[in-house]
C-alpha cells in the first residue's frame, strides 16, 4: 500500500528522531525499513515502511502482517496510524525555510531536508516515553523504558525476528508501584506514570480531549497531573500530539545540542531563536536531537535538491543565439 506524502521526505531522519537511539525496542530502523508493532482494532500488527523512491520523489510503501491472530487487517486504519506516527500529513516546508534562514543552522537543516516531526501512536506510550526521562540522560531513560517494555509489554515472533508491543495503559494501571520501581524509576516517577495510566485507562484523560484544546489550554490540563511539569507537558504535546508550536524549555539535551550547534552563549539567545520560529518552534527540538544523530552517522544527510530542467522553446533559443552572437562581437 502506498502512503501519501509530499516531497521532500527523509524517512531515515524521521525514524531516527522518533526512536532517539538504535537500542529502541519498539521503533526499529533496519536496512532502510521502518518496523514496529501497532494496535489496530485490538489486533497486533507489524508494519513495515520503506521509501522505494528518493527524498525528492518519494514512493513510500506500507506492508502489514498480523501477529496476534489470523484475522484480516484493517489496512486503511493501519495506514492512518503509520502516517500519523511518521507525521506524513504535516507540512514541514515552513520550518525548513525558517531553519535555512539561520546561518548556523542552515547546513544541518539542509542535511535533514524532508524530516518530519514524528509522534507516538497513543497517549499512554507518550507518557511512558516522557516521565522516565525526567532529569535523566537519554541513555538512562532509554534503559528504563526498555525494562518497562520487557516486563509489561508483549513479546512476539514472526518466525525470524522477535518484536515487542508497547504496554497499554491498563497494564500499568493494574501494576504495583514496586514493580514500576523495579524498572529503574524513582517512587515519584512510578506514581506519576501509574496515575497517568489510570487516568487514561479510565477515560478521564483522552487523546481526543487534548486534541480539541489549543496548546496553552492543553498544557494547563497536563500540568494538573501529578509529576508533570512544564518540560514534560510540552514534550507530551510535541511527541504525542505533533504540536510543533511548543518547545520543551529546560530540556538539557536539546538545549545543549542547539546551543552548541548554533554557537549560542545563553538560554536567552536560544529563546530568541525559538521566538523567530513562532508556531514551528517545536522543530528546533528535533533539529537539536537530529544534529547529534547526524554527527554519530545514524542519519545519512540528504543530497542537495536536484536542479529542475527547464525546457527552452525554439524562439527563446534563437533569441539566446542572437544575444550570444552580439556578446561575442563586443568581446575583445
C-alpha positions in Angstrom: 0.0 0.0 0.0 1.3 3.4 -0.9 1.3 6.2 1.8 0.6 9.7 0.6 3.4 12.2 1.4 4.6 15.5 -0.1 8.2 15.8 -1.3 10.8 16.1 0.1 10.6 13.3 2.6 13.5 11.9 4.6 12.3 8.6 6.1 15.5 7.8 7.9 15.8 11.1 9.6 12.2 10.9 10.7 12.5 7.5 12.1 15.8 8.2 13.9 14.4 11.2 15.8 11.4 9.1 16.7 13.5 6.2 18.1 16.1 8.5 19.6 18.6 5.7 19.9 19.1 2.4 17.9 18.6 0.4 21.1 14.9 1.3 21.0 12.9 -2.0 21.2 9.7 -0.7 19.6 10.7 1.6 16.7 13.2 -0.3 14.5 15.3 1.0 11.6 17.0 -1.7 9.6 18.3 -1.6 6.0 16.1 1.4 5.0 13.0 -0.2 6.5 11.0 1.1 9.5 9.3 -1.6 11.5 7.2 -1.6 14.6 4.1 -3.3 16.2 0.9 -1.2 16.3 -2.5 -2.0 17.6 -5.3 -1.9 15.0 -8.8 -2.6 16.3 -7.3 -4.6 19.3 -5.2 -6.6 16.8 -1.4 -6.6 17.0 0.0 -5.8 13.5 3.6 -5.5 12.4 4.1 -2.6 10.0 7.0 -2.2 7.6 7.6 1.1 5.8 10.1 1.8 3.1 10.7 4.6 0.6 11.3 3.0 -2.8 11.8 6.4 -4.3 14.1 9.2 -3.3 13.9 12.1 -0.9 12.7 14.4 -3.7 10.5 11.8 -5.4 9.2 9.6 -2.5 7.4 6.4 -3.1 6.5 5.3 0.4 5.1 1.8 0.8 3.5 0.1 3.8 3.4 -3.6 4.3 1.4 -5.2 7.2 1.4 -8.6 8.9 -0.9 -9.8 11.7 1.0 -11.0 14.8 -1.8 -11.7 17.3 -4.2 -13.7 15.2 -5.1 -14.6 11.6 -7.9 -12.1 11.2 -7.8 -9.8 8.2 -6.1 -6.5 8.8 -7.9 -3.2 8.6 -5.3 -1.7 6.1 -6.9 1.7 6.0 -6.6 2.1 9.7 -3.1 0.7 9.6 -2.1 3.3 7.0 -3.7 6.1 9.1 -1.7 5.1 12.2 1.6 4.7 10.2 1.1 8.0 8.5 0.4 9.7 11.9 3.5 8.2 13.5 5.7 9.5 10.7 4.0 12.9 10.5 3.3 12.4 6.8 0.3 14.8 6.8 2.2 17.7 8.3 3.7 20.5 6.2 7.4 20.7 7.1 8.3 23.4 4.5 7.7 26.4 6.8 10.1 25.0 9.4 12.7 24.2 6.7 12.6 27.7 5.4 12.9 29.2 8.9 15.9 26.9 9.7 17.7 27.8 6.5 17.4 31.5 7.4 19.5 30.8 10.5 23.2 30.8 9.2 24.4 28.5 12.0 21.5 26.0 11.4 21.5 26.1 7.6 23.8 23.2 6.9 22.1 20.9 9.4 18.6 21.9 8.1 19.7 21.0 4.5 21.2 17.7 5.6 17.8 16.9 7.3 15.7 18.2 4.4 12.4 16.2 4.3 12.5 15.3 8.0 9.0 15.3 9.6 8.0 15.7 13.2 7.0 12.2 14.3 4.9 11.3 17.3 3.8 8.3 19.2 0.6 6.4 18.2 -1.2 6.7 21.6 -1.3 8.8 24.7 0.0 6.3 27.2 3.0 5.4 25.1 3.8 9.1 25.0 3.7 9.4 28.8 5.8 6.3 29.2 8.4 7.9 26.9 8.5 11.2 28.8 8.2 10.5 32.5 11.1 8.1 32.8 13.4 10.6 31.1 12.8 13.4 33.7 16.2 14.5 34.9 18.0 11.6 33.3 20.3 11.2 30.3 18.8 9.9 27.1 20.7 6.6 27.5 19.5 6.1 31.1 15.9 6.9 30.1 16.0 4.5 27.2 17.2 1.7 29.6 14.2 2.4 31.9 11.7 2.2 29.0 13.3 -1.0 27.7 12.8 -2.6 31.1 9.2 -1.4 31.2 8.6 -2.9 27.8 10.2 -6.3 28.6 8.3 -6.5 31.9 4.8 -5.3 30.8 4.8 -5.4 27.0 4.1 -8.4 24.8 6.9 -10.3 23.1 6.0 -11.6 19.7 7.7 -13.5 16.9 7.1 -13.6 13.2 9.2 -16.7 12.7 12.5 -14.9 12.1 12.5 -11.9 14.4 11.3 -11.0 17.9 9.1 -7.9 18.2 7.7 -6.1 21.2 4.3 -4.5 21.6 4.3 -1.4 23.9 2.4 -1.9 27.1 -1.1 -0.4 27.3 -2.4 1.9 30.0 -4.4 -0.9 31.7 -1.3 -3.0 32.2 0.4 -0.2 34.1 -2.8 0.9 35.9 -3.0 -2.6 37.4 0.7 -2.8 38.3 2.2 -2.5 41.7 4.3 0.6 42.4 7.1 -1.7 43.5 7.2 -3.4 40.0 7.4 0.0 38.3 10.3 1.0 40.6 11.9 -2.2 39.6 12.2 -0.8 36.1 14.6 1.8 37.4 12.2 4.7 38.2 12.0 6.6 41.4 8.9 6.3 43.6 7.9 9.8 42.4 8.1 8.8 38.7 6.5 5.5 39.3 3.5 7.2 41.0 3.3 9.8 38.2 3.3 7.1 35.5 0.8 4.9 37.4 -1.5 7.9 37.9 -1.4 8.8 34.2 -2.1 5.2 33.2 -5.1 5.1 35.5 -6.5 8.3 34.1 -6.0 7.1 30.5 -7.4 3.6 31.2 -10.5 5.0 32.9 -11.1 7.6 30.2 -10.6 10.5 32.5 -7.7 11.7 30.2 -8.1 11.1 26.5 -6.1 12.0 23.4 -9.3 13.3 21.8 -9.9 15.7 24.6 -6.4 17.1 24.5 -6.5 17.4 20.7 -9.6 19.6 21.0 -7.7 22.1 23.2 -5.4 24.8 22.0 -1.8 24.2 23.1 -1.9 26.7 26.0 -5.0 25.0 27.5 -3.7 21.5 26.7 -0.5 22.4 28.6 -2.6 23.6 31.6 -4.6 20.4 31.6 -1.4 18.2 31.6 0.1 20.3 34.4 -2.8 19.3 36.7 -1.4 15.7 36.7 1.0 14.7 39.5 4.6 14.6 38.4 4.0 16.6 35.2 5.9 19.9 35.0 6.3 22.3 32.1 9.0 20.3 30.4 7.0 17.1 30.5 3.8 18.7 29.4 5.5 20.4 26.4 7.2 17.1 25.4 3.9 15.2 25.6 2.2 17.7 23.3 5.2 17.7 20.9 6.0 14.0 20.7 2.4 12.7 21.4 0.2 15.1 19.5 2.6 16.6 17.0 2.1 20.1 18.4 5.2 21.8 16.8 4.1 25.2 18.3 5.6 24.1 21.7 9.3 23.8 22.6 10.2 21.9 25.8 12.1 24.5 27.8 14.8 23.3 30.2 15.4 20.2 28.0 19.1 19.9 28.8 19.9 17.6 25.9 18.0 19.6 23.3 19.2 22.9 24.6 22.8 22.0 24.8 22.8 20.5 21.3 21.1 23.5 19.8 23.3 26.0 21.7 26.4 24.1 20.5 25.1 23.8 17.0 24.2 27.4 16.7 27.1 28.8 18.7 24.8 30.4 21.3 26.1 31.5 24.6 22.9 31.7 26.7 19.4 30.3 27.0 18.2 33.9 26.3 19.7 33.7 22.9 18.1 30.3 22.3 14.7 31.8 23.4 15.1 34.5 20.8 15.7 31.8 18.1 12.6 29.9 19.3 10.6 33.2 19.1 11.7 33.6 15.4 10.4 30.1 14.7 7.0 31.0 16.2 4.4 28.3 15.7 7.1 26.0 14.3 9.4 26.2 17.3 9.0 22.5 18.1 11.1 21.7 15.1 14.1 23.1 17.0 13.8 20.2 19.4 14.1 17.7 16.5 16.9 19.6 14.9 18.9 19.5 18.1 18.3 15.8 18.5 19.0 15.0 14.9 22.2 17.0 14.8 23.7 14.5 17.3 22.4 11.6 15.3 23.9 13.1 12.1 27.3 13.5 13.9 27.1 9.9 15.0 26.5 8.7 11.5 23.0 7.4 12.3 21.3 9.7 9.7 22.5 9.8 6.1 22.4 13.5 5.1 20.0 14.5 2.3 21.6 15.3 -1.0 21.1 18.8 -2.4 17.8 19.1 -4.3 18.1 18.2 -7.9 18.0 21.2 -10.3 14.9 21.2 -12.3 15.4 21.0 -16.0 13.9 24.0 -17.8 12.6 23.4 -21.3 13.5 26.2 -23.6 11.3 27.0 -26.5 12.7 27.3 -30.1 12.0 31.1 -30.2 13.8 31.5 -26.9 16.8 29.5 -28.2 17.0 31.7 -31.3 17.0 34.8 -29.1 19.7 33.4 -27.0 21.8 32.6 -30.1 21.4 36.2 -31.4 22.3 37.6 -27.9 25.3 35.4 -27.6 26.4 36.4 -31.1 26.2 40.1 -30.1 28.2 39.4 -27.0 30.9 37.7 -29.0 31.0 40.7 -31.3 31.9 43.0 -28.4 34.3 40.7 -26.7 38.0 41.5 -27.2 
